Amino acid sequence: MPRTRPADHPADRSADRSRRRLRRAAAASAVTVALLAGLAPAANAAGQGPLPASAPATDRHLDRAQLQAKLKAFQEAGVYGAFSAVRDGRERFDGAAGLADVSTGRPARPDLQHRVGSVTKTFTAVAVLQQSAKGRIDLDRPAGDYVPELLPGERGRKVTVRMLLNHTSGINDYILDAFPSLQKGTTDSLDDQRLRTVEPAELIGYGVARPQLFEPGTDWSYSNTNYLLLGEVLRKVTGQDPERLITQDVIRRAGLRNTYFPGTDPYIRGAHPRMYENFYGLIDPPRDYSVYNMTWVGTAGALVSTPQDLNTFYRALLTGDLLPQRQLDQMRTTVDVKNKEGAVVMGYGLGIYTLDTPCGPAWGHDGAVWGAGTWALSSPDGTRQFAVGHNLMKYQRPNADGTAFDPHPADAALVEYRDQALCGTTAPRTPDPAGKDRGADRGVEAPAPAIPAAPRALPPAGPALPVPLAAPVR
C-alpha cells in the first residue's frame, strides 16, 4: 500500500493531470450518475474468455488458506483494508487483511460494521414485495397512483412500481444535484454536506426534474431516485416510516444483529473501519468519510451491516424465509443489462441481480458510498455465499483522454477472490432456479472499475453493473 501524503502537501504533476482529466470529463457531462450511484464489483476480469462449462464436483470444503491469501492479495493490490465472510453450508470463513485505520495502524477484522450502500436496495425491494404479497401494492400499477405528489402527470401514469424496482423507469438520478460541485469536477460538496439532513421528497424532486432518460419500460438505467420513491410508496401504503418498516419486516425477520438504518446519526455504532474516498485522484490523499449523515440516500443506500449479516440475509431471502415463492420468483425475473458494445453482462431483477461465475450464476448486489465498497453474492440456492467490504473507494484512474478507466490490479484481484469464495476449485455449477443458466457459454466483461450501479461514471463506464469498486451510492 503506497504511503499517503499529508493533506496539505502540494499535488504532484501526475495528480494535476488526473484532476484535469476528471474535470474535463465532468465539464463534458461524462460524469454520469452511476459514478455517483454505485456499481457492482466487476463481473469478470477484463478480456477473460468464455467461462468454463463447469467445475469439478469432488469436494465442497472451503480452502481457508487460499481464501485468506486471495483476500490479502486484493488488499495489497490497492485498498487499505478488506474484511469478508464466506459460507458453504455450515462451513464458514471469516477473514480480514490490511488496516481499518491508516493513521493509527488499527488492523481490519472480519466483523466490522460498514456502510453497505446499494445492497440496501435488496432490503427495500423485499419490503415492497412483502406488501405486494399482502395485496397492498400492485407491481404493475402506476407508481403515481401511490405517490402522485412526487411523480405527477403522464410520467406518474406510465412508470409502474415494477419499473422502479428493476430500474426501467427512465427516471434520472438525483446525486449530481444533491452534490452540485461534482458537476464542476470538484468534490467540495462532499465535505459541505457531511452533517446535512435532507428529506426524500427533496432528493426525489431533483431526479424527477431532470430529463427523462427514455420511455418508461423500454430500457435500463440505474437510478437511486427509483428506490427513494419506493420508500415513499411504502410510507403511503403502510402509514409507517419506511426505514422502520424495513427494520421490522426484513432485518429483524432475517435475524440480523448488526444491520440498521442510522437515520440522521452520522456515526456508526459499533466497531468499524475508517472509510477513505480517493475519487479517482481528486481527493489526494484519500479522506475519511466514516462520519456522515446518510439521509442523502435513505432507502436507496443508507444501511450499515457486516459481511456475516449480509450472508445471513441473502441466505434467508434465497431459501424463501422472507418472501412467498411467487414474490421470490418475480424478484428473480430479470432484464438484461448491456455494456456499450451491446453484450449482456448481467441480469437485474427487483432489487437483486445475477451474473456469471466459473461455477454458474450468482445472485446478490453490491454497494458503494463515499469511502466504502461492498459486494455480496450467493449461489442460487443460498448455500455458497460471500460478502466483502473494503475501505478505499475510487482508487482507479481515467485514461489519458478521460474516456474510460485504466485497468486496476485491485479490481482483478477482487474478482479472483470472489471466484475462490463462490467456486474454489471444487464447487459444482449450480443450476439457476429462476430460469436459464445465464451466460454459461458467454464471457462476461468487467464493469467499469469504480462505479456503483447503473452506467453512470466519470468516463463513460460500462453498464451500470453493480460493483463495489466504484462510485458513491449503489
Secondary structure by P-SEA (a helix, b strand, c coil): ccccccccccccaaaaaaaaaaaaaaaaccccccccccccccccccccccccccccccccccaaaaaaaaaaaaaaaccccccbbbbcccbbbbbccccccccccccccccccccccccaaaaaaaaaaaaaaaccccccccccccccccccccccccccaaaaaaccccccccccccccccccccaaaaaaaccccccaaaaaaaaaacccccccccbbbbbaaaaaaaaaaaaaaccccaaaaaaacccccccccccccccccccccccccbbbbccccccccbbbccccccccccccccccccaaaaaaaaaaaaacccccaaaaaaaabbbbbbcccccccbbbcccccccccccccccccccccccbbbbbbbccccccbbbbbbccccccccccccccccccaaaaaaaaaaaaaacccccccccccccccccccccccccccccccccccccccccccccccccccc
